[in-house]
Amino acid sequence: MNLTSAESLRFDIRGLRMTNTGSALREWVTATGDTVGVHFHDGPPELAADPSDVAGVRRYYRERAVADGSGLIEADTLRIAGCQAIRIVCKVPQQPSGMSYLGALVLPFRDFCFVVDVHCIERSTAGVRESTILNHALASGEVTLSEHGDMLGWARDPYGDPQRAPVLWNLSDARTHDARFPDHALSRTRALLDRVETTLRLDDRVRTAPGFVYRSGKRPWWRPW
């Protein structure tokens, strides 16, 4: 009998209100309406990237972001609670304006997987962070305008990939601006992921379970949110 469930993963939930509890999904909401969820997927993961290969992880999530119409902000490999993990942050354009920010911590094992996801939405202050940083970058010369009106130096892939995408990381997405804009949706996304990452604990039977081994050619079986 499999005793592992979404309750096998714990972290600091102070200030969060639980909205769903179950063996496969636990969810909370913050005072500002942001959501945090723990998903438990029972079964061998067919993860289409090697968590030890940061370049491969970034390539995979870059492709997923382009296919989904979102923009990659972060994709990194790390260890959490002694286990291999992947951290992702993306942004999704909202209608009529602003962005939604999606973050995830993925912990794959041989026979199961956890995904902790965070969802934060820009609301009344949509665009303030971007316009403030852009105006400063234009004034300093870090960003310039081409003869056709294109902003040079503003948007690019965060890891130097030369391919263009509909939604790109830009200078305002840099983590260095989070302290100046702590209430921005991207800052809130990173802060919630940081909280989970630094306080996360796993049941002993999970922490000592066989780790995930990547095999090329697998089709992705899950989405990180």
N, C-alpha and C positions, 0 to 999 in steps of 0.2 A: 504494500500500500504506500502510495506517495504522500508523505506528510508535508511536502514543500508547498507553499502557497504564497500569495501576495503578502500575507502576514509574516512571512519569514524574513522580510526586509523591513528595517525600521530606521527612522531618522528623526531629527528634532521637528516636532509638529506644533510647537508653541505658537499661538496666534492663528492657527489654521482651523477651520471648521469642517468636520468630516461630512461629506455628502453622499458617499457610497462606500460600503464595506462588503467584501466578499473574498472568496478564495482566489479568484482570477483578477479582480480589480478592486483597488481602494482609491478613493479620491477625496480631495480637500479643496476648499476655496479660501482665499485670503480676504482680508478686509477690503481690498481694492478690487475684488472680483477676479483675481488671477486664479488659475487652477493648477493643482499638482496631482498627478495620478501615479499609482504603482500598478503595472500590468505584469502578471505572471503567465508565461506561455509554457505549457507542459508538453514536452516532446523535444526530440533532437532539433536544434536550430540549423537551418540551412542558410547560414549567414554568408552573403556574397562579398565578404571582405575579411581579411586576416587582421584581427585586432592588434597584432604585433607589428603590422606594416602600416605606419601612419600615412605614407604616400598612397597606398591602396585604399585606405579608409577614406581619405580626402577625395580621391578620384571617384569612389563609389557614391559618396554623398553629394558631390558636385553634380554627378549625372542625375541622381534622384531629384535634386533641387531643380535642375533645368526641366526635367520631365514634369514636375509638379507645378511649375510656374513660380517657384520660390527662389530665394537667393541664399547661398551659403555664407554664413558669417564665421562659424567655427566648426572644425572637425578635428578631434585629437584623440589619441590613445593614452590611457593612463591606468593606474591601479587604484582600486578603491577597496578598502577593507581587505587588502591582500589579494584581490581578484582582478583579473584583466577586465577592462571596461573601455567604452567609447563615449565621448562627449560630443554632442552636436548642438549647434544653434543655427536656426534659419529664420528668414523673414518672409512674410507673405503679404502682398499688396491687398489692402482693403478697399471696398467701394463705399463712398466715393473718394476717400482719401485715407492716408495713414497706413500703418503696417500692423500686422499681428506677428508676434515673435514666438517661435516654438523651440524649446530646448529639450534635450533628452540625455539621460545617462543609460547606456545599454550594458548589461552585464550578462554575457552569454556563457553557458556551461554546456557540457556534452549532451545532457539530457533535458535541459530546460533553459529558460532565459527570463530575465527581469528587464523591464523598461520603465524607468521613472521619467515621466514627461511633465513639462511645464508649458503653460500657454498664457501669454500676457498680450493685451491689446492696447494700442494707442487710442486715446479718447480725446478729451478736450484740448490737449496740448499737442496734437498731431502736427509734426513738421517743425516744431520749435527747435529741437536739438539739431536737426539737419540744417536748417536755415542759419542758425547761429554759427555753427562750425564752418559752413560754406562761406559765409560772409567774411569770417576771419581768414580762411584759407585764400580767398580772392584778394583780400587786402595785403596779405603777406607775400603773395606771389606763389604760394604752394600750388594753387589751382589757377590756371589761366584759360582764357577763351580763345578758341581757334577763329579763323576768319569766317567759319561757317556757324559760329556760335556754340560749338561743342565745348564742354568743360574738360580740359585736359588735366589729369592728375587727381580727379575727384573719385572716380569709381573704377574698381578692378576686382579681379579674383583675389581673395585674401592670401592665397598661397602662391601667387605668381603664374597661374595657368593663363596662357595667352588667348584661349578661346573666349569669345564674347558670349554673354548670356543676357536674357531679357531683364533679369533682376541681379544686380551686382552689389557686393560689399562696397561701401564708400567710407570716406574718412570719418564721418560722424559715428560709424559703427565701432570704432576702435574702443577697446576697453578703458583706455586712459581717460575717456570722457564720462565714464559712469559716475564718478564721484561728483562731478559738476552737475549732472542731471540724474540724481538718485531716484526720482519719481518716474523717469521715462520707462516705457515698457521693456526696452532692451536691458536697461540697468536692472529692472526688477527680475527679468528672466535670469540674468547671470547671478544675481544675488540669491535667488531661490535654488538654482543649481549648485551654487557654492555651498549653501547650507546643507543640502542633501549630501553633497560629496564629502564634506568634512565631518558630518555627524552620522553617516550611514553605518549601520551594523547589520550583520547577517547571522542567522542561526548557524551554529557550529556545523550541522549536517549539510548546510548549503556551502559554507566557506571551505569545507574539506571535500566537496563533491568534485568529480573529475571535470577538468576544464575543457573548454571548447577547442577543437582542433579544426582548422580551416582546410577545406578540400575544394579545389578550384572546380568551376563548372556548375556549382550549386545555384539554384534560383533563389532570390530573396523571398523569405516566407513571411516577414513581418514588416511593418512600418513603425518608425520610432515614435509616432504619435497618432 
